Amino acid sequence: DTTRMRLVKTLAHGGSPVTALAEAPGLAVYNTSRHLKVLRDAGLVETEVNAQQRIYRLAAPVRGQLERNPRVLDLGCCSFRLDEIEE
């Protein structure tokens, strides 16, 4: 899904609350939360509770992989070129 890949690309720059992530792709907070749940269930995103907010960030293995090659996300079954995804 293009929206989820844009969220991954945004999170590659660091953790963020859902409200800030919703502004980047122009989505409603509810829809952004649903996309983040799919990413979390897939093991690509993790959350940290900070007072009343949840901060979303890429899971450690994904961050490590993108540190080695920031342009490509390789999931084993398939790979995605993040440099070709519009923000």
N, C-alpha and C positions, 0 to 999 in steps of 0.2 A: 504494500500500500504506500503510495507516494507521501501521504500525510505522515505516516509513521516513520518513514525514512527521513523526512524533513525534521521530525522531532529528534531522531537519533543524531542527525547532523548538528542540530542546535545543542544537544546535550554533550556533544563532543567537546564543546567549549567550556563545559563546567555544569555543575548542578544548578537547578532552578526550580522555583515553585510552579505549580500548574498555572497560576494566573499569568505569570510572565511567559510561560510556554504558549499559552493560548493567544497571546498578542502576536508572537512571531509568525505563525502560519495563518493568522486571521480566523481562528476557530473559536467557538464558544467554549467556555471552561468545561462544561459537561462533556462535549465531544472530545476535547483534549484528554480529559480524565479517562474516557473509554479507550482511546488509543493507547494511553500510557498503561492501562491495565493489560491490554494485549501484549505490549512490549515487556511488562513485568512478568506475566505468565510465561512468556517465551524465554525468560532469563536474561534479557538484554538490558533491563532497567531495574534499579533498586531504589528504595525510598529510605529517607531518614526523617524522623519526626523531630521538628525543631519548634518547640512551643506549640502554637496552634497550626503551624504549617507543615506540609510534607514537602521535602526537597527531593526532587527526582534527579538521579544521575545514572550514567551508564554503569552497568555492572563491571566489577573489576576485570574479568577476562576480556570484555569488550574494550575497555579503556586501554588495557595492555596491548591488545592487537592493534588498535588505532594509533597508539604511540609508535609502533613499529612501521605502520603504513597508514597514514591518515586519510588516504584517498579511497581505500577499499575495505569494506566490511565483509569478511569471509565467514559464513556460518557453517561451513562444512558441506552442507547440501547445496548451497548456492552462495554467490557473492554479489555485492552491490557496490557500485562506484559512487561514493558519496560526492565526489567532485563534479558529477553530472546531475546532481539533484539541486533544483533551485530552492533557495531559502525563502 
